[in-house]
Amino acid sequence: MKAGDLVRIKRASLGVPVDTHGLIVDVFTSPSHQMLIYELVLIGSHKHPQVSKRRYIRQDLEQLTTP
């Protein structure tokens, strides 16, 4: 996955329900855990109508756009 991809969140977190959609805006590498961290702009949800950014790991995301 890369910046610009549309994704679905598979794991709920505080204020962000399962099946929320987001757009990847940046990708980071965690130096301590050697894994990629994806920064998303969440598309307005029921609880958060405004746009907000969150960070997730790959296991929590499902890519919706084709590579």
C-alpha positions as CSV (number, residue, x, y, z in Angstrom):
1,M,0.0,0.0,0.0
2,K,1.1,3.5,-0.7
3,A,0.0,7.2,-0.3
4,G,-3.2,7.8,-2.2
5,D,-4.7,4.4,-1.7
6,L,-8.2,4.1,-0.3
7,V,-8.5,1.7,2.6
8,R,-11.1,0.2,5.0
9,I,-10.3,-0.1,8.7
10,K,-10.8,-3.7,10.0
11,R,-10.2,-3.1,13.7
12,A,-12.2,-0.7,15.8
13,S,-10.5,1.9,18.0
14,L,-11.7,4.7,20.2
15,G,-14.1,6.8,18.2
16,V,-13.4,4.9,14.9
17,P,-15.7,2.0,14.2
18,V,-15.0,-1.0,12.0
19,D,-15.5,-0.4,8.2
20,T,-14.5,3.3,8.4
21,H,-12.9,4.4,5.2
22,G,-9.7,6.4,4.9
23,L,-7.1,7.7,2.5
24,I,-3.4,6.9,3.1
25,V,-1.5,10.2,3.2
26,D,1.9,9.1,4.5
27,V,3.9,5.9,5.3
28,F,6.4,5.7,8.1
29,T,8.9,3.0,9.2
30,S,9.0,2.2,12.9
31,P,12.7,2.0,13.8
32,S,12.1,-0.1,16.9
33,H,9.6,-2.6,15.4
34,Q,10.7,-2.7,11.8
35,M,7.2,-2.3,10.4
36,L,5.3,0.2,8.3
37,I,2.9,2.6,9.9
38,Y,0.2,4.2,7.7
39,E,-1.1,7.6,8.4
40,L,-4.7,8.0,7.2
41,V,-7.1,10.8,6.7
42,L,-10.4,9.4,7.9
43,I,-13.5,10.2,5.8
44,G,-16.2,11.7,8.0
45,S,-17.9,9.1,10.2
46,H,-21.0,9.3,12.4
47,K,-19.0,10.2,15.5
48,H,-16.4,12.4,13.8
49,P,-18.0,14.4,10.9
50,Q,-14.8,16.4,10.4
51,V,-11.6,15.0,8.8
52,S,-9.1,13.6,11.3
53,K,-5.7,11.7,10.9
54,R,-4.9,8.4,12.6
55,R,-2.1,5.9,12.3
56,Y,-2.5,2.2,11.7
57,I,-0.5,-0.9,10.9
58,R,-1.1,-3.1,7.8
59,Q,-3.0,-5.8,9.7
60,D,-5.7,-3.3,10.6
61,L,-6.3,-2.2,7.0
62,E,-7.9,-3.6,3.8
63,Q,-6.9,-1.9,0.5
64,L,-10.0,-0.9,-1.5
65,T,-8.2,0.6,-4.6
66,T,-6.5,-1.8,-7.0
67,P,-2.7,-1.6,-7.1
